[in-house]
Amino acid sequence: MSQVLRLKKSNCQNCYKCIRHCPVKAIRFSGGQAHIIDEECILCGTCFVVCPQNAKEIVDDREAIKVMLQDDAPVYVSMAPSFVANYNVGIESIDEAVRKLGFAGAEETAIGATIVKREYDKMVDAGDEECMISSCCHAVNLLIQKHYPDLLNRLIDIASPMQAHALDIKRRHPDAKVVFIGPCVAKKDEALQYDDIVDGTLTFEDLSRWLEDEGIELTRSMKFRNDSKTRIFPTSGGILKSMEKRNPDVKYLVVDGVENCMAALEDIRKGGDGKLFIEMSACAGSCMNGPVMEKYNSHPVAEYMAIAQYAGMEDFPVEQPDLNQIRKGFEVIKMDSIKPPEREIQATLRRMGKYTPADELNCGTCGYETCRDKAIAVIQGKAEIGMCLPYMRNKAEDMSNIMFDSTPNGIIVVNERMEIQQINPAACKILNVRMPSDVKGEQVVTLLEPKPFIDAMEGGRQIFLCLYLAEYDRYVEETVLYDKKYSMLI
């Protein structure tokens, strides 16, 4: 999977946003860098979308495909149905443009979706299965293969529309090669896993850059055809909208977004199934909100309308292959991570400053839901102790408190309202204060003349003076500093 999604090391800034958003926590932090854990990653692309530093990048295969185009074999483009929302043009415009790049032509992956949804209808009509999960989304397939292997029998063993379309193209053009273009990261991995079906993949972004480099502009045209029902596939519920749904005993459910998919899978695992067909997509909003679309061109209403208006009411006129030609086997993908023993978890929690359950704030700033989850990640080598913000803050405060408490200089910290926020032991001794709590929150005038503090705040400069404190019968040198960042006077 490192061939598909990778880290640009120089850009990672320890913000932990990727681990906070990663639904399966397939991110490891080491040496201040975020690393993708290939064996756990489901290639949903969330880390790519949310990274504020653009430290995650999808591998660009343009050069490999340019080499492919130099061969004698014709190379066809299978264009993901969400292209109409990304480019706002019809397939004819895409076909014209890619031919200028050297391709033999472009067709819609929605043709393959017609083949797939027909098989789904046959399975639903047969009613032999209690719970069926669509297999179009490779990220969902990986989620089940890696994290819910006991539910693998629920996954329909039918090829994805990308694969079905590639097989159909190669049936009609036996010597051809097929390149899929879409908004998805996971499709790149699917193509690599089944490299005898799809020969290469690009993202919409890759194609746009290629066209721009060659000075090719898309013709603004869009021709409607009624026999194009599965163009609706990339929308939420698009699979169900294209199916016939003839069996009254089967219920239908749409689940999108990885977290929602995981919740549904947990429910199925507990027995919450029945005669049910589930359309499951890793992206919230389905493929029209794939990682590339979401990051660079996210307009959900406009995108949905573009796709819905482009889709017809009848099926594409495509020859349905024999079922065995489009069957797809799924195997369990084993992960190496083992849950550590309780004694190690407790020892790590103590290293994080979590000595009692009350210390476990579960704030989530490190990216993990609970301090316990974070401790397990530390043991597994996926996280570092320093990722805990409360721990690092307490550590920093402990160091500053040592200096604050041990210095012989008296220190008083007040806010802009001249209220005492902190007072150190030396200041308490100088000013005959019994305990810091006796004066915290009180006006500084209860201890000292406030004018130097006011002058420092209003003038924005340091104030130095030497004064005699008659009530304490001693001279003191007074320095007042104003910190604008924290609105503190010291």
N, C-alpha and C positions, 0 to 999 in steps of 0.2 A: 504493500500500500504506500510505501515511501515513494514509489514511482508516480503516485497520483497527487498527493497533498504533502507539502513539505514546509519547513520553517526557514525563514530568512533570519538567521541568527542575529545579525547586527541590529535588527529592528525591535526585537522583543524588549519590553521595558518593565517587566515584573508587575504588570497591572493585574494579573490573574483573572482578567475578564473571560478568557477562553475557558478556563477550568470552571468558572462560575456558571457559564452557559452550557458547557458540554454535558449532555444528558446522561452519558455513560461514564463520565470522568476518565476519558482515555487520553489524558494529558499528564505528562510527568515534568516536574520542574527540577532542574539541576544546573548549578553554576549560573543562576540568574536567567536561564533560558527555558522556554517551554518546548517540550518535545512530544510529538504525537506517538502514542503507544499503538503500533500497528495492529497487534493481535487483539486489541480491545476496541479499536476505532470502527465505527459503522459508516464513516464517510458521509455523514449528514451535511457537512459543510458549515455547521454553526460557527466553529472557531474562525473560519475564513470570513464569515459575514461580520462577526462582532468585533474582530481585532481592530482597535483604533490606530495601530501602527502599521497595518497591512503586512504583518510579519508572517502570515500564512499565505501561501500561493499554490494555485492549482497548476500542475505541470503542463506546459505548453508543448503540444506534439506537432506543431506546424512543420518543423524541419523534417521530421520523419515522414510526414504525409507528402511533403514536396518531393522527397526521394521516391516515394511510392508512385507519384504521378509520372515519374520519368520512365517507369516500366511500360511494357506494351499492354498490359491488362487494363481494361477500362475501370475507372474508379467512380462509384456513384455515392452521392450524399443522401443519407437518411436524415431528414430534418425534423427534429422534435416538434410536436404540434404547438408548443408555446411560442414558436418563432413569430407567429403573426402578431402576438402582443409585444414582442421585443423589437421587431423591425417595422411593424405596421404596413407590411406588404404581403402579397399573395405568393404562393409557391412558384408561380411563373417568373416572378422577379428574382427569387433565389436561384432558380434553375439558370436563368440568363447570366447571373453574376458568377456562379461557381463554374460555369462552362468557360468563362474568360480566365479563370484560375487554372484550368486544365482538367477539370472533372468531366466525366461523361454525361452528367446530368444530376438533377436533384429531385427526390420524391419525398412525400410526407410519411413520417413514421406512423401517422394515424392509419395508414393502410395496414401495417402490422397490428395495430390496436384492434382493427376489425376482426382479424384472425383470432386474437386472444380473447376478446369478449364473447365471440361465438362459442369458444370452448368453455368459458365460464358459464354461459347459459346452459350448455349441455349438462355440465356437472350439477348445476342448481336444479334443472329439470329432473335429473335422475334422483336427486334427494338422498343419496347414499351416505353423505357425510353430515355429521352433526354441526360442525363449525368449520367454515372455509375462509381462508385469508388470501386476498389477492396477492399475486407475486410480481406485479409490475415494477414496484419500487425496490431497487437493489439495496438501498439503505435499510429498509424494513427487513428484507431477507437476511442481511448481515446481522441485524439486531436479534433476530430469532436464532440464527445459526450460532451466534456467539453467546448471547445473554439469556436466551430462552430455548435451549436445545430440546427440552422436553416437549415443546409445542411445535416441533418441526413437521410433525405429521398433519398439522392444521394448514400448513402453507401449500397452496395449490401448485402442483408440479408442472406448470406450464411456462413456456418461455416468455420473456418480456416482449412488449411491442417492438422495441429496438431489435431484438434478436429475430422475432418473427418476420419483421420487414426485411432484414438482411437476408434471411433464408429465402424469402420470396423473390428478392432481387436476383439472388444467385441461381434460383430455379429458372428465371427468365433469361438471365445472362450468365451462363455457366462459368465463364472465365473472369467474371467481374470481382472487384473488391469493393467493400462498403465502409464508408466513414460516417459515423454518427455525429451530429452536431446538436447540442442542447445546453440547458442551463445547469446541468447536474455534475457533481463531483463523482458520485458513486458509479455512474455509468462508465466512467473510465476504468474503474476496477472490474466491473462486470465484463467489459470488452476484453480485458487482459485475462480474466479467468477462463473465458470461453473464446480464445483467440482464433478459433477456426470458423467463427461465425461473423464477428465484426472485426474489421482489420485496423481500425483507428478511430480516435475520437477527438473532437474539438469542442470547446465551449463557444457560446455566442460571442463572448469577448474575443476569443482567438480569431473567429471568422471576421469580426468587425475590424480588428487590427490588420488582418491580412488584406481585406478589401481596401482599407485606407492606404496601406503601403503600396498597393498596386494602382491606386487612383481610380478604383471602380466604385461607382455609385449605384445604389439600388433603384430600379425603375419603380416609381410610385403607382403601382397598379394592384388590384385585388379582384379576382374573378370568383364569383360565388358559384358553387355547384351543390345541388340538393343531396347527391349521394356521397355525403362526407360526414356522417353522424359522429364518428369517433374523433373528429377534430376537437370535441368537447372534453376529451380525456384529461388534459392537464389541469382542469378545474376541480375544485373540491366536490366530490360526488360525481365526477365526470364518467367514471367507469359505469356506475349504476345508471346514469342518465342514458347511456348508450345500450344497455342490456335490455332484453325483453322482459325478464322477471316474470316468467309464466307460472312458476310454482307457488301457489297460495300458502303452502305450509312453511315456506322459508321467509325469514325476516331479513331486512337489509340494514346495514349500519355503515356510516362513513366516519372514519377516525383519521385525523391528520395532526401532525406535530409529534415529535418523538416522545415527549412526556405523556401525551394522550395515548399514544400507541403502547407505551410501557404500562400505563394504567389498565388498558384493555387486556393486555397480555397477562397481567397479574390476575385480573378477574377471571379470564379463561382458565388460568392455571388452578384457580380455586374452585372451578366447576361452573362458573357463570357463563355457560354457553347455551346450546340448543340448536335448532335448525336455523342457522344464521350464516349469512354471507357478509364478510367485512371487507370493505374497500379501505386499505390502510396505506397512508402516505407519510413519509418522514417529515416533509415540509408542511408547515401550517399554510393551508391554502392550496396544497398539492403542487404539482410540477410548475405551474405558472408562477410560483413563488420559490423556485429553485434557487440555490445559493448565488449563482451569477445574476439572476434576475433581481433577487432581493438586495444584493449589494450595490448594483449599478443602475437598476431600472425598476424600482419598486413603486408601481402605481396600480394597486389591486383592483380598483373599480374599473379603470380604463382597460386594464389587461383582460379582466373577465369579459367585459363587453366586446372587446375586439375578438376574442376567441369564440364567444357565444354567437356573435353575428356571422362569423365565418363558417360555423358548423351547419351542416344540412340536417335533414330528417331521415335519410336513408343510408344504408351501408355502402361503403366503397365496393365497386365490382371487383372483388378479389377472389381468386381460387383458393378454397379452403384445403390446406394440406392434410395428409394423414396425421392423426393424433401423435403417433410415435415420432414423427419428424419434428414436433415442437415440444416434446416432453423435456423437462428440465429437472435434473436431480439436485437435491440439496443435501449437503453433508454437514455434520456438526463440526464447527471450528472451535477447537479446544483452546482455552486460555490458561496461562501458567500461574496466574495470581491465586494464592492460597490464603485464606483468612488466618491471621496469626493467632496464637493462643492468648487467652485473657490476660495472663500475667505480663506479656509483652505490651499489650494495649495499655494496661494500667501504668506500666513503667514509662511508656512514652507520654501518656497524659501528664504524669508528674513532671517530666522534662519540659512540657509545655506550660507548666505552672498550674495545672488542673489537679488539685489535690482532693477536692470534694466535688460532688455533682453540682453544687452551687457555683463552682468555678467554671463549669462548662457553659459558656455563654451561648454557644451555637449561633454566633452572629452571621456566619457564612461569608465573611470578608475574604477568607482564604480560598473560597470556591467550593468547600464541602458543606453539606447540610448541617452536620454536627461535628463537635470536637472529636468525638469518638471515630467518625469516619475519617477525619483528618489524621488522627493517630494511626489508624490502620494504613492509610496512604503513606505516611512517613516510614512505617516498618517495611512496606512493600517497595520503598525506594521511589515513590511517585511524588512525594512532597517533601518540603523541608520545614524544620521547626520554625524558622524565621518567617514563614508565610503567615503566621498567626499575628494579626495586628494588635490585639490586646496584650499578647505576650511581649511583643517588641516594644509596645508603648510602656508597659510596666517596667521592662528592662531599662529603657531610656530614663524613665522617671526615677527608678531606683538609683541610677548613676547620678542624675542631677540632684536627687535628694541627699546623697552622700556629701556632695559638694556644698549644697545649700545648708545642711545641718552642721557640717564640720568647720566651715569658714569662721574665723574670728570676727569678720565684719558683719555688722548688723544689716539685715536685708528685709525690707518691707515691700510687698507687691500690692498695688491698688489698681482698681479699674478706673474707667473714665468718670464714674460717679463718685470717685474718691473713697470707695469702700475697700477695706483691707481684705485681700484675697489670701495672702500668705505672709507669715512672719517667722523668721528663723530663730533658733535658740539664742544666738548672740544678740539679736535685737531685743528679744524678751528680757535678757539679762540687763542690757543697757537701759531699757525703759521700764524696768521693774514690773514686767508683765508675768503673771504667774503661769499661765498656759496660753498657747496660741489660740485655742478655742474661745478664750475670754474676749478676744478682740476681733476675730474673723467676722467679716460682714459689717463691722462698725465703721463709721466715718473716721478717716485718718486724723481728723482734728481732735479726736479723743486722746491722741498720743503726741502729735506734732502739729506745728503751724502748716496749714495746707498750701500756703502761697507758693513755695518752691515747686510743688507738684503741679499747681495750676499753670505757673509760668512755663514749666517744661512742656506741658501738653499744648498750650496755646502757641508757644513759640517754636515748638518742634525741635528744641535743642536741649543739650545737657545743661544742667544747672549745678554749679559748684559753690559751696559756701561753708563757712565755719561759724558755728553758733554756740552760745552758752545756754544750756538747759537748766534754768534756775531750780525747777522743781526736782531735778535729779542731781544738781550741783556738779555738773561736768560739762566740758567742752566736747563737741563732736564735729567731725568733718562730714558734710552731707553732699551726696551726689545723687541727682535725680535724672533718670533716663526715661524717655518715652518710646515704647515699641508700638508703632502704628499697626503692624501686622496683627498683633494680639491685643491691641488697645489696652496696654498695661503700662503703668508707671512703676519704676523700680528705684 
